Amino acid sequence: MALDTRTDRRPSKKHSARQRSVRGGGRATGGTTLWDSSVGKKTVMAVSGLIMLLYLVVHMIGNLKIFFGPDEFNHYAHWLRVVGEPFMHQEWTLWLVRTVLVAAVVAHATSAYQLSRRGIAARPRGYVHRKARTSYATRTMRWGGVILGLFIVWHVLDLTTGTVHSGGFQPGHPYQNVVDTFSTWYGNVIYLVAMLALGLHIRHGFWSAAQTLGVGSRARDRALKALANALALVLTVGFVSVPIAVMTKVVS
């Protein structure tokens, strides 16, 4: 590959400002917006991650209603569509929650991708070891995010629209639809792998979010790590308990 060896070409002001932003840790300076900085993107990741975490806690509690039988679970699913009435029209609240979640997922994924690309661009190109040495936490977050993104698509197509559902999707009968999904080996494999990835993602992500938002300190680090581990464990166990219950005929 031919290399341009001329030294009389100076980088543009825009390019120089971008390089200074990368070398300086991504701080927003001058006309640079918060979103353009690495700190801003990390903040977006932290806030959007906490929004999704709150949703997951509520979603897990709702899922556990399946252990109280089909009437209880189906009634809960119906309540989700009428919550807020008569002030809110039917399903308005549900669609509002969905809109916030989609925005959080898009913001989280976009900022994660751009931060990853920015990190690659900032590495010395002439370094002997071209293969980046990433930490276990970084690899877990990266691949865990990809797995969870694919799972969300499958989960919606399976239990919300019924597009890929096995056994004949029945609108208005979520209990039976859940049992149908977890009566197949592939439904269980997809769900269990995704929930394990979720647990690891929460364990590392909650800790990172706390540091980004300035909550972490030497005095609180141990408590934050314990809370991250507890959240990851509770959510993982809570979510995987449903397919395990179907597999063992506790729920049928």
C-alpha positions in Angstrom: 0.0 0.0 0.0 1.4 3.4 -1.0 2.0 5.8 1.9 1.8 9.6 1.6 5.1 10.8 3.1 4.6 14.5 2.5 5.0 16.6 5.7 3.8 20.0 4.4 0.1 19.1 4.9 -1.4 20.4 8.1 -4.5 18.9 9.6 -7.6 21.0 9.4 -8.9 22.8 12.5 -11.9 20.5 12.6 -9.7 17.4 12.5 -7.4 18.8 15.1 -10.2 19.6 17.5 -11.5 16.1 17.1 -8.1 14.6 17.8 -7.8 16.8 20.9 -11.2 15.7 22.1 -10.1 12.0 21.8 -6.8 12.6 23.5 -8.3 14.7 26.2 -10.8 12.1 27.3 -13.7 13.4 25.2 -14.5 16.5 27.2 -16.9 18.9 25.4 -15.0 22.1 24.6 -15.9 25.2 22.6 -18.7 24.3 20.1 -18.6 20.6 20.9 -21.9 19.4 22.3 -22.3 17.0 25.2 -23.3 14.2 22.9 -20.1 14.6 20.8 -17.9 14.0 23.8 -17.0 10.6 25.3 -18.2 11.7 28.7 -21.6 12.7 27.2 -22.0 9.3 25.5 -21.1 7.5 28.7 -23.7 9.5 30.5 -26.3 8.7 27.9 -25.3 5.0 28.3 -25.6 5.2 32.1 -29.0 6.9 32.2 -30.6 4.8 29.5 -29.2 1.7 31.2 -30.8 2.6 34.5 -34.1 3.2 32.7 -34.0 -0.3 31.2 -32.9 -1.7 34.6 -36.0 -0.2 36.3 -38.2 -1.7 33.6 -36.5 -5.2 34.0 -37.3 -5.2 37.7 -40.9 -4.4 37.1 -41.1 -6.9 34.2 -39.6 -9.7 36.3 -42.2 -9.1 39.1 -44.9 -9.3 36.5 -43.5 -12.5 35.0 -43.6 -14.2 38.4 -47.4 -13.9 38.4 -47.4 -16.9 36.1 -46.9 -19.1 39.2 -50.3 -18.1 40.4 -52.1 -19.6 37.5 -53.5 -18.6 34.1 -56.3 -16.4 35.5 -53.9 -14.3 37.5 -51.3 -14.0 34.7 -53.9 -13.2 32.0 -55.6 -10.6 34.2 -52.2 -8.9 34.8 -51.6 -8.8 31.0 -55.0 -7.3 30.4 -54.4 -4.7 33.2 -51.2 -3.5 31.4 -53.4 -2.5 28.4 -55.9 -0.5 30.5 -53.7 1.0 33.2 -54.3 4.7 33.5 -58.0 4.6 32.4 -60.1 6.6 32.2 -57.6 9.4 32.0 -55.5 7.5 29.5 -57.1 5.7 26.6 -56.7 2.0 26.3 -53.1 1.0 25.6 -51.9 4.6 25.7 -49.8 4.0 28.8 -48.4 0.8 27.4 -47.3 2.5 24.2 -45.8 5.3 26.2 -43.7 2.8 28.1 -42.7 1.1 24.9 -41.7 4.4 23.3 -39.5 5.3 26.3 -37.9 1.8 26.2 -37.2 1.9 22.5 -35.6 5.3 22.9 -33.5 4.0 25.8 -32.4 1.0 23.8 -31.5 3.0 20.7 -29.6 5.6 22.8 -27.8 2.9 24.7 -26.8 0.9 21.7 -25.8 4.0 19.6 -23.6 5.5 22.3 -22.0 2.1 23.0 -21.2 1.6 19.3 -19.8 5.1 18.9 -17.6 4.8 22.0 -16.3 1.5 20.7 -15.4 3.0 17.3 -13.8 6.0 19.0 -11.7 3.8 21.2 -10.5 1.9 18.1 -9.7 5.1 16.2 -7.7 6.4 19.2 -5.3 3.4 19.3 -1.8 3.9 17.8 -1.9 2.4 14.2 1.8 1.4 14.1 1.7 -0.6 17.3 3.3 -4.1 17.0 0.4 -5.9 18.5 -2.5 -5.0 16.2 -5.0 -7.2 18.0 -6.6 -5.1 20.8 -6.3 -6.5 24.2 -9.7 -6.0 25.8 -10.6 -6.8 29.4 -13.1 -9.5 30.4 -15.7 -6.9 31.4 -15.4 -5.1 28.0 -15.8 -8.3 26.0 -18.8 -9.4 28.2 -20.5 -6.0 27.8 -19.9 -5.9 24.0 -21.0 -9.4 23.2 -23.7 -9.4 25.9 -25.2 -6.3 24.3 -25.3 -8.0 20.9 -26.9 -11.1 22.3 -29.5 -9.1 24.2 -30.3 -7.0 21.1 -31.0 -10.1 19.0 -33.0 -11.6 21.9 -35.2 -8.5 22.1 -36.2 -8.8 18.5 -36.9 -12.5 18.9 -38.9 -12.0 22.1 -41.1 -9.4 20.6 -41.7 -11.5 17.5 -42.5 -14.5 19.7 -44.7 -13.2 22.5 -45.9 -9.8 21.3 -46.7 -10.2 17.6 -46.7 -14.0 17.5 -44.8 -13.9 14.2 -42.3 -16.7 15.1 -44.4 -18.2 17.9 -44.6 -22.0 18.1 -47.9 -23.9 18.8 -50.2 -21.2 17.4 -50.2 -17.8 18.9 -53.4 -16.9 20.9 -54.0 -13.1 21.3 -55.3 -12.4 24.8 -53.9 -15.6 26.3 -50.3 -14.8 27.3 -50.2 -17.7 29.8 -50.7 -20.3 27.1 -48.3 -18.5 24.8 -45.5 -18.5 27.4 -46.1 -22.2 28.1 -45.9 -22.9 24.3 -42.6 -21.0 23.9 -40.9 -22.8 26.8 -42.2 -26.2 25.7 -39.7 -26.1 22.9 -36.0 -26.8 23.3 -34.9 -23.8 21.2 -37.2 -21.4 23.1 -35.5 -22.4 26.3 -32.0 -22.3 24.9 -32.5 -18.8 23.5 -34.1 -17.5 26.7 -31.6 -19.0 29.1 -28.6 -17.8 27.1 -30.0 -14.3 26.9 -30.8 -14.2 30.6 -27.3 -15.3 31.5 -25.9 -12.5 29.3 -28.3 -10.1 30.9 -27.0 -11.0 34.4 -23.4 -10.3 33.4 -24.4 -7.2 31.5 -26.2 -5.8 34.6 -23.3 -6.8 36.9 -20.8 -4.8 34.9 -23.1 -2.1 33.6 -24.6 -1.0 37.0 -21.1 -0.6 38.3 -20.0 1.4 35.3 -23.1 3.6 35.4 -22.4 4.4 39.1 -18.9 5.5 38.2 -20.0 7.6 35.2 -22.7 9.4 37.2 -20.3 10.2 40.0 -22.0 8.0 42.6 -19.0 5.8 43.2 -16.4 6.5 45.9 -13.9 4.6 48.0 -16.4 4.5 50.9 -19.3 3.3 48.6 -17.5 1.0 46.2 -18.0 -2.2 48.2 -21.7 -1.5 48.7 -22.2 -0.7 45.0 -20.4 -3.9 43.9 -22.6 -5.9 46.3 -25.7 -4.2 44.9 -24.7 -4.8 41.3 -24.1 -8.5 42.1 -27.4 -8.8 44.0 -29.4 -7.1 41.2 -27.8 -9.4 38.6 -28.5 -12.5 40.6 -32.1 -11.7 41.5 -33.0 -10.7 38.0 -31.3 -13.7 36.4 -32.9 -16.2 38.8 -36.3 -14.5 38.6 -36.4 -14.6 34.8 -35.0 -18.1 34.3 -37.4 -19.5 36.9 -40.2 -19.2 34.4 -38.8 -21.5 31.6 -37.5 -23.9 34.2 -40.9 -24.1 35.8 -42.4 -24.9 32.4 -39.8 -27.5 31.7 -40.3 -29.2 35.0 -44.2 -29.0 34.7 -44.5 -26.8 37.7 -46.3 -24.4 35.3 -48.3 -26.1 32.6 
